[in-house]
Amino acid sequence: MSTSQTLQPGIIAGTDEAGSGCLAGPVVAAAVILPNPCMLIGLTDSKKLSALKRSNLAEAIKEHSVAWSLGLSWPSEIDRINILQASLKSMVRALMGLKITPEHVLVDGKFTVPMHISQKAIVRGDMLEPCISAASILAKTFRDGLMKSLEKKYPGYGLAKHKGYPTKMHLQSIRRLGPSKIHRRSFKGVLPITRERPLWLINT
């Protein structure tokens, strides 16, 4: 039995993010309220779907959901407050953007979001709860499209291909070109490792 079936009656929203492990681009969250009963077939973890299947489901989710919204946190904020806090903040923005205020929120992962609302964090929730699966699909679909667009503004990194993830190609391009404005400078692999000179080597 899913968590949504054990909650008190009310409007339930699911939220999930995409891109937390990337070296470039924003972390994108989505929040979705599905109708009850939900007739959408094929909802699951977005990473388990082909790009075409994700795209088709994303359009169906937008058409048939009660409400949906997106929230973003860009690299400057990620570097300032860390990726976990930025991911949670992007989820809050997505939830705040819903045209209907939910009574319960199901959050993918181990952490709840900083909001005064009934909520539950569910590890692998995108595999267990349809509303979280729908949020996962919307977040990844939007982010993948955004990274393709950013490739035009920041050419040479292969953003359209790897979507900002730390592939060998991406790491090599960072070493060759240096980080761009949309790279997360607090992430390992973006900036070169610097070591302070030992004190005994410093001239006095």
Buried (B, 14 or more C-beta within 10 A) or exposed (E): EBBBEEBEEEBBBBBBBBBBEBBBBBBBBBBBBBEEEBEBEEBBBBEEBEEEBBBBBBEBBEEBBBBBBBBBBBBBBBBEBEBBBBBBBBBBBBBEBBEEEBBBBBBBBEEBBEBEBBBBBBEEBBBBBBBBBBBBBBBBBBBBBBBEEBBEEBEEBBBBEBBBBBBEEBBEBBEEEEBBEBBBEBBEBBBEEEEEEEEEEEEE
